Amino acid sequence: MGVGGHFWDLLKPYARFEGFDFLRNKRVAVDLSYWIVQQETAIKGYTRNPHIRISFFRTVNLFSKFGAYPVFVLDGTPSPLKSQARIMRFFRASGIDLSSLPEAEKGVSVERNRAFKKCIEECVELLELLGMPILKAKGEAEALCAQLNREGHVDACITADSDAFLYGAQCVVKRIQPNSKEPFECYHVSDIETGLGLRRNHLIAISLMVGSDHDLNGINGIGLETAVRFVKIFSEDEILNRLHDIARGEPLVIQGRNSAEDESASCSNDKPLKLRIPHCSHCGHPGKKIAHLKFSCEHCNSTAGQSCSHKPVGFKCLCTSCDLDREEKAKQKDASWKLTVCRKIASQENFPNDEIVQMYLSEHHGIDDRPHLQWASPNTEMLVDYLAYQQHWEPSYIRQRILPMLSTLYLRDMASAPTSDLLYGSYKFHSIQRVKTRYGHQSYVVKWKKAAANPIPQESDLPLAVDLDEPFDLTEDTDAPYIHIEDGGCFLSTDEDMELVQKAFPEEANQFLKEKELKEMKSKRKKSNSGTEVTPEKTESSTSSRVQLSIKEFYRSSKLRNSSKPEEDSEKGSSPPNNKKRDPSPRFSKSARRRLLFD
């Protein structure tokens, strides 16, 4: 997608891998089509409605786990050139003769986009229930994302379409890997300009030469490396105009000479001026072999009447005449290469395409004034009904997965304007349990208590869990809210941003930090005191308390007890029972705890 010729491989050395807090409290434009195409390609046929699944989990993670403010952008009506390119790509993949290619029409192919349009509509309905702002572009979604980024409405764009740089994007997030220390693969235009020396007009010229989504062919015989080398000859202001001049057949001025003069000089029969003086065939130094034998060679330090030293393999003379000769040959080779590229450009019909150039340079792709971006609270009940109908998920499972987003919204509201409202209308802040570190990122494990706890039902009264027959997806956060019951009350544990919790509940956070410091001081004192007097019994108990036992050592005592019971029963004359009843456990299962809190 985007510029052809493996354009992303050219930019790969200048990628930045950012940490968890890169997008925190920042606005980011998301190309929704990119998400849908990516997931449809990866797990299509293996799960139910993959586009709805990835849109739900990625939006919740992006909003709660990474603390970003996503703005979703939809594709508008593509240009006729894009429609023609899509048809051509289909014909190539099908092995059909391109001579029967139909003419481009305004709009898109109904046969190809009917199912995709339905996916977009379903995702839009989901995102509206989540309270996310949605914008529609006039043409390409990455064009509007780039405009929002260029004008400062958002801080980054999430898309894998390299056309975003041609539209003027400043920061592009190509890939998100939640389960890593540096989950964001980012590309900044400033790094590309510094590393490659290419600016926006240079990138547009490269796309015209190697091909893009609007022109799959480009120029025959010109690849990405050749295009990059050629566009660097000109400045950003003149590159597009020079392409027009070359396409019209005007000579290319190269170091004070034009291409027509160089071509006539190369075709003439006049011998070029020789700049290199004769060199010895034996030692390779200036002078003839006979002269070196008669008068010696000053470079080899040989005496008269003796042969000079034999030149080694790969010998390269560094005299002035040889340097001038090499420079002249390099100039001629470079001039010949430039002439070859110019001939290929001039032979291409309708090059450069002004329609494509104007589309990339346009400043308006769907919004004229400042866009109204507002994030609302999710409509939880309608969202539960929608996902239960589309994905066949349990309501309790949906409420559990949407809770991190609700807790993030609640903490943001408490940080800006503290109120007495409850999280989800049922939970109040109880305490901070501990500091959790995952993939090098620290967060608070916050404990919430259900304000009005209902009587705890028995486990047999709760409905059975329904297994989700779907593959595991990295976009689904494995750290779901943990549900537990203590002293007859229902509690909930969630992972929250440390800075956000500090702003929302400063007193509780400060109290937790003080208690943490006291615990650390006590543990240090115990370690220092234990180093003064050490007995064998203390060492055994301390090592056993600190070292985790293996599974065999852990279950050894229980196995011995179980094996001794049949012996006792045999002595009494009674046979051991075949079916042993399990002791009733006071703990509920995971599904039972989830229904207890969310249903």
C-alpha positions as CSV (number, residue, x, y, z in Angstrom):
1,M,0.0,0.0,0.0
2,G,1.3,3.4,-0.9
3,V,4.5,4.0,-2.8
4,G,5.8,1.0,-4.7
5,G,9.2,-0.5,-4.9
6,H,9.5,-1.6,-1.2
7,F,9.3,2.0,0.0
8,W,9.0,1.0,3.7
9,D,12.3,-0.8,3.4
10,L,14.0,2.5,2.5
11,L,12.6,4.1,5.6
12,K,13.2,1.2,8.0
13,P,16.6,2.4,9.2
14,Y,15.1,5.7,10.4
15,A,12.2,4.1,12.5
16,R,11.9,4.9,16.1
17,F,10.5,2.3,18.6
18,E,8.7,4.2,21.3
19,G,7.5,3.1,24.8
20,F,4.1,2.8,26.4
21,D,3.7,6.5,27.2
22,F,4.5,7.8,23.7
23,L,0.8,8.5,22.9
24,R,-0.4,9.2,26.4
25,N,-2.6,12.3,26.5
26,K,-2.1,12.8,22.8
27,R,-4.6,12.8,19.9
28,V,-4.0,10.3,17.2
29,A,-5.7,9.9,13.8
30,V,-6.5,6.2,12.9
31,D,-7.0,5.0,9.4
32,L,-9.9,2.6,10.0
33,S,-9.6,0.9,6.6
34,Y,-6.0,-0.1,7.6
35,W,-7.2,-1.9,10.7
36,I,-10.0,-3.8,8.9
37,V,-7.8,-4.9,6.0
38,Q,-5.0,-6.0,8.3
39,Q,-7.3,-8.2,10.4
40,E,-9.4,-9.5,7.5
41,T,-6.1,-10.7,5.9
42,A,-4.7,-12.2,9.1
43,I,-7.6,-14.2,10.6
44,K,-10.4,-14.2,8.1
45,G,-12.5,-17.3,8.4
46,Y,-11.0,-18.2,11.8
47,T,-13.2,-16.0,14.0
48,R,-16.5,-14.3,13.9
49,N,-16.5,-10.8,12.5
50,P,-12.8,-10.1,12.9
51,H,-13.2,-6.4,11.9
52,I,-15.6,-5.8,14.9
53,R,-13.3,-7.8,17.2
54,I,-10.1,-5.9,16.4
55,S,-11.9,-2.5,16.4
56,F,-13.2,-3.1,19.8
57,F,-10.1,-4.4,21.5
58,R,-7.7,-2.0,19.8
59,T,-9.9,1.0,20.6
60,V,-10.1,0.0,24.3
61,N,-6.4,-0.7,24.5
62,L,-5.5,2.5,22.7
63,F,-7.7,4.6,25.0
64,S,-7.1,2.9,28.4
65,K,-3.7,1.1,28.2
66,F,-1.8,3.7,26.1
67,G,-3.9,6.7,27.2
68,A,-4.4,8.1,23.7
69,Y,-7.4,10.0,22.3
70,P,-8.1,8.2,19.0
71,V,-9.9,10.0,16.0
72,F,-11.1,7.6,13.4
73,V,-11.0,8.6,9.7
74,L,-13.0,6.9,7.0
75,D,-12.3,6.7,3.2
76,G,-14.4,8.8,0.9
77,T,-15.0,8.4,-2.8
78,P,-11.7,7.4,-4.4
79,S,-10.3,9.1,-7.5
80,P,-10.9,7.5,-10.9
81,L,-7.1,6.8,-11.0
82,K,-7.4,4.8,-7.8
83,S,-10.3,2.8,-9.2
84,Q,-8.4,2.1,-12.3
85,A,-5.4,0.9,-10.3
86,R,-7.6,-1.4,-8.3
87,I,-9.0,-3.0,-11.4
88,M,-5.5,-3.4,-12.9
89,R,-4.3,-5.0,-9.7
90,F,-7.2,-7.5,-9.9
91,F,-6.5,-8.3,-13.5
92,R,-2.8,-8.9,-12.8
93,A,-3.6,-11.2,-9.9
94,S,-6.1,-13.1,-12.0
95,G,-3.8,-13.5,-15.0
96,I,-6.2,-11.7,-17.3
97,D,-5.0,-9.8,-20.4
98,L,-4.6,-6.1,-19.5
99,S,-5.7,-5.1,-23.0
100,S,-9.3,-5.7,-22.0
101,L,-9.0,-3.4,-19.1
102,P,-12.1,-1.1,-18.8
103,E,-11.8,2.7,-18.6
104,A,-11.8,4.3,-15.2
105,E,-15.1,5.5,-13.8
106,K,-15.9,7.9,-11.0
107,G,-16.4,6.1,-7.7
108,V,-15.4,2.6,-6.8
109,S,-16.2,-0.9,-8.0
110,V,-19.5,-2.1,-6.4
111,E,-18.6,-5.8,-6.7
112,R,-15.3,-5.3,-4.8
113,N,-16.5,-2.9,-2.1
114,R,-20.0,-4.1,-1.2
115,A,-18.7,-6.4,1.6
116,F,-16.0,-4.0,2.7
117,K,-18.6,-1.2,2.9
118,K,-20.7,-3.3,5.2
119,C,-17.6,-3.9,7.5
120,I,-17.0,-0.2,7.6
121,E,-20.6,0.5,8.6
122,E,-20.5,-2.1,11.4
123,C,-17.3,-0.7,12.8
124,V,-18.7,2.9,12.6
125,E,-21.7,1.7,14.6
126,L,-19.4,0.2,17.2
127,L,-17.2,3.2,17.5
128,E,-20.2,5.5,18.0
129,L,-21.3,3.4,20.9
130,L,-17.8,3.7,22.3
131,G,-18.0,7.5,22.1
132,M,-15.2,8.0,19.6
133,P,-15.1,10.9,17.1
134,I,-15.4,9.9,13.4
135,L,-14.4,11.9,10.4
136,K,-14.9,11.1,6.7
137,A,-12.4,12.2,4.1
138,K,-13.2,13.4,0.6
139,G,-10.9,10.8,-0.9
140,E,-8.2,8.8,0.9
141,A,-8.4,8.4,4.7
142,E,-4.6,8.7,5.0
143,A,-4.8,12.1,3.2
144,L,-7.1,13.5,5.9
145,C,-5.0,11.9,8.7
146,A,-1.9,13.6,7.3
147,Q,-3.8,17.0,7.1
148,L,-4.9,16.7,10.7
149,N,-1.3,15.9,11.7
150,R,0.2,18.7,9.5
151,E,-2.2,21.3,10.9
152,G,-1.6,20.2,14.5
153,H,-5.1,18.8,15.2
154,V,-3.5,15.4,16.1
155,D,0.0,14.4,17.2
156,A,0.4,11.3,15.0
157,C,-1.3,9.1,12.4
158,I,-1.8,5.3,12.7
159,T,-1.6,3.8,9.2
160,A,0.6,1.5,7.1
161,D,0.0,3.5,3.9
162,S,3.2,5.3,3.0
163,D,1.2,7.8,1.0
164,A,0.7,9.6,4.3
165,F,4.2,11.2,4.0
166,L,3.3,12.5,0.5
167,Y,0.2,14.1,1.9
168,G,2.3,15.9,4.5
169,A,2.1,13.7,7.6
170,Q,4.8,14.5,10.3
171,C,4.6,11.4,12.4
172,V,3.3,8.0,11.3
173,V,2.8,5.0,13.5
174,K,3.0,2.0,11.3
175,R,2.8,-0.9,13.7
176,I,1.6,-1.4,17.3
177,Q,2.8,-4.4,19.3
178,P,1.1,-4.3,22.8
179,N,3.2,-7.1,24.3
180,S,6.6,-5.5,24.0
181,K,8.7,-2.9,25.8
182,E,8.5,-0.5,22.8
183,P,5.1,-1.2,21.2
184,F,5.1,1.7,18.7
185,E,7.0,1.7,15.4
186,C,7.1,5.4,14.5
187,Y,8.5,7.3,11.5
188,H,9.2,11.1,11.8
189,V,9.6,13.2,8.7
190,S,12.4,15.1,10.4
191,D,14.4,11.8,10.7
192,I,13.8,11.0,7.0
193,E,14.9,14.4,5.9
194,T,18.0,14.3,7.9
195,G,19.0,10.7,7.1
196,L,18.0,10.5,3.4
197,G,18.0,14.2,2.4
198,L,14.5,13.7,0.9
199,R,11.6,16.2,1.4
200,R,8.0,16.0,0.6
201,N,8.3,17.0,-3.2
202,H,11.2,14.5,-3.5
203,L,8.9,11.7,-2.1
204,I,6.2,12.7,-4.6
205,A,8.7,12.6,-7.5
206,I,9.8,9.1,-6.3
207,S,6.2,7.8,-6.2
208,L,5.7,9.1,-9.8
209,M,8.7,7.2,-11.0
210,V,8.3,3.9,-9.2
211,G,4.5,3.8,-9.0
212,S,1.9,4.1,-6.3
213,D,-1.8,3.3,-5.5
214,H,-2.8,5.7,-8.3
215,D,-0.4,4.5,-10.9
216,L,0.9,1.0,-10.5
217,N,3.3,1.1,-13.5
218,G,5.5,4.2,-12.9
219,I,8.4,4.4,-15.4
220,N,9.6,1.1,-16.9
221,G,13.2,0.3,-16.0
222,I,13.4,2.7,-13.0
223,G,13.5,1.2,-9.5
224,L,13.5,2.7,-6.1
225,E,17.3,3.1,-5.8
226,T,17.6,4.8,-9.2
227,A,14.7,7.1,-8.4
228,V,16.1,8.2,-5.0
229,R,19.5,8.8,-6.6
230,F,18.0,10.9,-9.4
231,V,15.7,13.1,-7.4
232,K,18.6,14.0,-5.0
233,I,20.2,15.9,-8.0
234,F,17.6,18.7,-7.6
235,S,16.3,20.7,-4.8
236,E,12.8,20.4,-3.4
237,D,11.5,23.5,-5.1
238,E,12.7,22.5,-8.6
239,I,12.3,18.7,-8.7
240,L,8.7,18.6,-10.0
241,N,9.3,21.3,-12.6
242,R,12.4,19.6,-13.8
243,L,10.5,16.4,-14.3
244,H,8.1,18.3,-16.6
245,D,11.0,19.7,-18.6
246,I,12.7,16.4,-19.0
247,A,9.4,14.7,-20.0
248,R,9.0,17.4,-22.8
249,G,12.4,16.5,-24.1
250,E,14.3,19.6,-22.9
251,P,18.0,18.9,-22.3
252,L,19.1,18.4,-18.7
253,V,21.8,20.8,-17.6
254,I,24.6,18.8,-15.9
255,Q,27.5,20.7,-14.4
256,G,27.5,23.5,-16.9
257,R,26.9,21.2,-19.9
258,N,23.5,20.0,-21.2
259,S,22.6,16.5,-22.2
260,A,22.4,17.3,-25.9
261,E,26.1,18.5,-26.0
262,D,27.2,15.4,-24.1
263,E,25.3,13.2,-26.4
264,S,26.8,14.8,-29.5
265,A,30.3,14.7,-28.0
266,S,30.0,11.0,-27.2
267,C,28.8,10.2,-30.8
268,S,31.6,12.2,-32.5
269,N,34.6,10.5,-33.9
270,D,37.1,12.9,-32.3
271,K,39.4,11.2,-29.8
272,P,39.0,12.5,-26.3
273,L,41.9,14.4,-24.7
274,K,44.2,12.0,-22.8
275,L,44.9,13.2,-19.2
276,R,46.8,10.2,-18.0
277,I,50.6,10.0,-18.7
278,P,52.2,6.6,-19.5
279,H,52.8,4.2,-16.6
280,C,55.2,1.3,-16.1
281,S,53.6,-2.0,-16.8
282,H,55.8,-3.7,-14.2
283,C,55.5,-1.5,-11.1
284,G,52.5,0.7,-12.2
285,H,54.2,4.0,-11.4
286,P,54.5,7.0,-13.8
287,G,57.1,6.4,-16.6
288,K,57.9,3.6,-19.0
289,K,59.4,0.2,-18.2
290,I,62.5,0.8,-20.3
291,A,63.1,4.2,-18.6
292,H,62.8,2.6,-15.2
293,L,65.3,-0.1,-16.2
294,K,67.8,2.4,-17.5
295,F,67.4,5.3,-15.0
296,S,65.7,3.6,-12.0
297,C,62.2,4.3,-10.6
298,E,62.0,7.0,-7.9
299,H,58.9,5.5,-6.4
300,C,60.3,2.0,-6.1
301,N,63.8,3.2,-4.9
302,S,65.4,0.9,-7.5
303,T,68.9,1.4,-8.9
304,A,69.8,1.9,-12.5
305,G,70.1,-1.3,-14.5
306,Q,67.9,-3.2,-12.1
307,S,64.2,-4.0,-12.7
308,C,61.7,-2.1,-10.5
309,S,59.5,-4.0,-8.0
310,H,56.4,-5.9,-9.3
311,K,53.1,-4.2,-8.6
312,P,50.8,-6.1,-6.1
313,V,47.3,-7.3,-6.9
314,G,44.8,-4.5,-6.8
315,F,47.4,-1.8,-7.2
316,K,46.1,1.7,-7.6
317,C,48.3,4.6,-8.6
318,L,47.8,7.8,-6.7
319,C,49.6,10.2,-9.0
320,T,47.9,13.4,-10.1
321,S,47.3,12.3,-13.7
322,C,45.6,9.1,-12.5
323,D,43.3,11.0,-10.1
324,L,42.3,13.4,-12.9
325,D,41.7,10.5,-15.2
326,R,39.5,8.7,-12.6
327,E,37.5,11.9,-12.0
328,E,36.9,12.4,-15.7
329,K,35.7,8.8,-16.1
330,A,33.4,9.1,-13.1
331,K,31.9,12.2,-14.6
332,Q,31.4,10.6,-17.9
333,K,29.8,7.5,-16.3
334,D,27.5,9.7,-14.2
335,A,26.5,11.8,-17.2
336,S,25.7,8.7,-19.2
337,W,23.6,7.4,-16.3
338,K,21.6,10.6,-16.1
339,L,21.0,10.6,-19.8
340,T,19.7,7.1,-19.7
341,V,17.2,8.0,-16.9
342,C,16.2,11.1,-18.9
343,R,15.5,9.1,-22.0
344,K,13.3,6.7,-20.0
345,I,11.4,9.6,-18.5
346,A,10.9,11.3,-21.9
347,S,9.6,8.0,-23.4
348,Q,6.9,7.7,-20.8
349,E,3.5,8.9,-21.9
350,N,1.5,11.4,-19.7
351,F,4.4,11.8,-17.3
352,P,4.3,13.3,-14.8
353,N,0.5,13.0,-14.1
354,D,-0.5,16.5,-12.9
355,E,-3.7,15.1,-11.4
356,I,-1.7,12.9,-9.0
357,V,0.7,15.7,-8.1
358,Q,-2.2,18.1,-7.3
359,M,-3.9,15.5,-5.2
360,Y,-0.8,15.0,-3.1
361,L,-0.2,18.8,-2.7
362,S,-3.8,19.6,-1.9
363,E,-4.4,21.2,1.5
364,H,-8.1,20.2,1.9
365,H,-9.1,16.5,2.1
366,G,-12.4,16.7,4.0
367,I,-12.2,19.5,6.6
368,D,-12.1,23.2,5.9
369,D,-12.2,24.7,9.4
370,R,-11.0,23.4,12.7
371,P,-12.7,20.0,13.2
372,H,-14.9,19.4,16.2
373,L,-13.3,16.5,18.1
374,Q,-15.1,15.3,21.2
375,W,-14.9,12.1,23.1
376,A,-18.1,10.9,24.8
377,S,-18.8,8.2,27.4
378,P,-19.6,4.8,26.0
379,N,-23.2,3.7,25.8
380,T,-22.6,0.6,27.8
381,E,-25.9,-1.1,27.7
382,M,-26.4,-0.7,23.9
383,L,-22.8,-1.7,23.4
384,V,-23.4,-5.0,25.4
385,D,-26.5,-5.7,23.2
386,Y,-24.6,-4.9,20.0
387,L,-21.6,-7.2,20.8
388,A,-23.8,-9.9,22.2
389,Y,-25.7,-9.9,18.9
390,Q,-22.7,-9.6,16.5
391,Q,-20.1,-11.6,18.3
392,H,-22.2,-13.9,20.5
393,W,-20.3,-12.9,23.6
394,E,-21.6,-13.1,27.1
395,P,-22.8,-9.8,28.6
396,S,-20.6,-10.3,31.6
397,Y,-17.5,-10.8,29.3
398,I,-18.3,-7.6,27.4
399,R,-18.7,-5.6,30.6
400,Q,-15.5,-6.9,32.0
401,R,-13.6,-6.0,28.8
402,I,-15.1,-2.5,28.6
403,L,-14.3,-1.7,32.2
404,P,-10.7,-0.5,31.6
405,M,-12.0,2.2,29.3
406,L,-14.7,3.2,31.9
407,S,-12.1,3.4,34.7
408,T,-9.8,5.6,32.6
409,L,-12.7,7.9,31.9
410,Y,-13.6,8.0,35.5
411,L,-10.0,8.8,36.7
412,R,-9.8,11.6,34.1
413,D,-13.0,13.1,35.3
414,M,-11.9,12.8,38.9
415,A,-8.6,14.5,38.1
416,S,-10.3,17.4,36.4
417,A,-13.3,17.8,38.6
418,P,-13.6,15.5,41.6
419,T,-17.2,14.3,42.3
420,S,-18.9,11.7,44.4
421,D,-19.9,9.6,41.4
422,L,-19.1,5.9,41.3
423,L,-17.3,3.9,38.6
424,Y,-19.9,2.3,36.4
425,G,-22.4,3.5,39.0
426,S,-21.4,0.6,41.4
427,Y,-17.7,0.8,42.3
428,K,-15.8,3.2,44.5
429,F,-12.1,3.7,44.9
430,H,-10.8,1.4,47.8
431,S,-7.0,1.4,47.7
432,I,-3.8,0.9,45.7
433,Q,-2.7,-2.7,46.0
434,R,0.8,-2.6,44.5
435,V,3.0,-1.4,41.7
436,K,2.9,-3.7,38.7
437,T,5.7,-3.9,36.1
438,R,5.1,-5.4,32.8
439,Y,7.4,-5.1,29.8
440,G,9.4,-2.5,31.7
441,H,6.3,-0.3,32.2
442,Q,5.0,0.4,35.7
443,S,1.4,0.8,36.7
444,Y,-0.8,0.8,39.8
445,V,-3.1,-2.1,40.6
446,V,-6.1,-0.3,41.9
447,K,-8.7,-2.0,44.1
448,W,-12.4,-1.0,43.6
449,K,-15.1,-2.0,46.0
450,K,-18.7,-2.6,45.0
451,A,-20.7,0.1,46.9
452,A,-24.0,-1.8,47.3
453,A,-23.0,-5.5,47.4
454,N,-25.8,-7.9,46.7
455,P,-26.1,-11.1,48.7
456,I,-23.5,-13.6,47.5
457,P,-25.2,-16.4,45.7
458,Q,-24.0,-20.0,45.8
459,E,-21.9,-21.2,43.0
460,S,-24.5,-23.8,41.9
461,D,-27.0,-21.0,41.4
462,L,-24.8,-19.2,38.8
463,P,-25.1,-20.0,35.1
464,L,-22.3,-22.0,33.5
465,A,-19.6,-20.2,31.5
466,V,-19.8,-20.2,27.7
467,D,-16.4,-20.9,26.0
468,L,-15.4,-18.4,23.3
469,D,-14.5,-20.5,20.3
470,E,-12.1,-17.8,19.0
471,P,-8.3,-17.7,18.6
472,F,-6.2,-15.7,20.9
473,D,-5.3,-12.2,19.6
474,L,-2.5,-10.0,20.7
475,T,-4.8,-7.0,20.4
476,E,-6.9,-8.4,23.2
477,D,-5.5,-7.3,26.5
478,T,-4.6,-10.3,28.7
479,D,-4.7,-8.2,31.9
480,A,-8.4,-8.2,32.3
481,P,-9.9,-6.8,35.5
482,Y,-9.5,-9.3,38.3
483,I,-12.6,-10.1,40.4
484,H,-12.3,-11.4,43.9
485,I,-14.5,-11.7,47.1
486,E,-13.1,-10.7,50.5
487,D,-15.0,-10.6,53.8
488,G,-18.3,-10.8,52.1
489,G,-17.7,-7.9,49.7
490,C,-17.0,-7.8,46.0
491,F,-13.8,-6.2,44.8
492,L,-12.3,-5.5,41.5
493,S,-8.7,-4.9,40.5
494,T,-7.6,-2.9,37.4
495,D,-4.3,-1.7,36.1
496,E,-4.2,2.1,35.9
497,D,-1.7,4.7,34.9
498,M,0.3,5.9,37.9
499,E,0.2,9.6,37.0
500,L,-3.5,9.5,36.3
501,V,-4.2,7.9,39.7
502,Q,-1.9,10.4,41.4
503,K,-4.0,13.3,39.9
504,A,-7.4,11.7,40.7
505,F,-6.7,10.5,44.2
506,P,-3.6,12.3,45.5
507,E,-4.1,11.6,49.2
508,E,-4.5,7.8,48.7
509,A,-1.5,7.7,46.3
510,N,0.7,9.6,48.7
511,Q,-0.3,7.3,51.6
512,F,0.5,4.3,49.4
513,L,3.9,5.6,48.6
514,K,4.7,6.3,52.3
515,E,3.6,2.8,53.3
516,K,5.7,1.4,50.4
517,E,8.8,3.3,51.7
518,L,8.2,2.0,55.2
519,K,8.0,-1.6,54.0
520,E,11.2,-1.2,52.0
521,M,13.0,0.3,55.1
522,K,11.8,-2.5,57.3
523,S,12.9,-5.1,54.8
524,K,16.4,-3.5,54.6
525,R,16.6,-3.5,58.4
526,K,15.7,-7.2,58.6
527,K,18.3,-8.1,56.0
528,S,20.9,-6.1,57.9
529,N,19.9,-7.7,61.2
530,S,19.8,-11.2,59.8
531,G,23.4,-10.8,58.7
532,T,24.7,-10.4,62.3
533,E,23.5,-13.7,63.8
534,V,22.8,-16.7,61.6
535,T,21.8,-20.2,62.9
536,P,21.3,-23.3,60.8
537,E,17.6,-23.4,61.6
538,K,17.2,-19.7,60.5
539,T,19.1,-20.3,57.3
540,E,16.9,-23.2,56.4
541,S,13.7,-21.4,57.1
542,S,14.8,-18.2,55.4
543,T,16.0,-20.0,52.2
544,S,12.8,-22.1,52.1
545,S,10.7,-18.9,52.4
546,R,12.6,-17.1,49.7
547,V,13.2,-19.9,47.2
548,Q,10.2,-21.2,45.1
549,L,9.9,-25.0,45.5
550,S,9.6,-27.2,42.4
551,I,6.3,-28.8,41.7
552,K,7.6,-32.2,42.8
553,E,8.7,-30.9,46.2
554,F,5.5,-28.9,46.6
555,Y,3.2,-31.9,46.1
556,R,5.4,-34.5,47.9
557,S,3.8,-34.2,51.3
558,S,0.2,-34.4,49.9
559,K,1.0,-37.5,47.9
560,L,2.5,-39.2,51.0
561,R,-0.7,-38.5,53.0
562,N,-2.9,-39.8,50.3
563,S,-0.8,-43.0,49.9
564,S,-1.0,-43.6,53.7
565,K,-4.8,-43.5,53.8
566,P,-5.4,-46.8,51.9
567,E,-3.0,-48.6,54.2
568,E,-4.9,-47.5,57.2
569,D,-8.2,-48.5,55.6
570,S,-6.9,-51.9,54.7
571,E,-5.9,-52.5,58.3
572,K,-9.4,-51.8,59.4
573,G,-10.7,-54.2,56.7
574,S,-12.5,-51.6,54.6
575,S,-11.6,-50.9,50.9
576,P,-10.8,-47.4,49.8
577,P,-13.7,-45.6,48.0
578,N,-13.2,-45.3,44.2
579,N,-15.0,-42.0,43.8
580,K,-13.7,-39.4,46.3
581,K,-15.8,-36.3,46.9
582,R,-14.0,-33.1,46.6
583,D,-14.0,-30.7,49.5
584,P,-16.3,-27.7,49.0
585,S,-14.1,-24.7,48.1
586,P,-15.1,-21.3,49.4
587,R,-13.7,-19.7,46.2
588,F,-15.8,-19.2,43.1
589,S,-14.7,-19.9,39.6
590,K,-13.6,-17.1,37.2
591,S,-16.9,-17.1,35.3
592,A,-18.9,-17.2,38.5
593,R,-17.0,-14.1,39.9
594,R,-17.5,-12.3,36.6
595,R,-21.2,-12.8,36.6
596,L,-21.4,-11.9,40.3
597,L,-20.0,-8.5,39.6
598,F,-21.1,-7.6,36.1
599,D,-24.6,-9.2,35.9
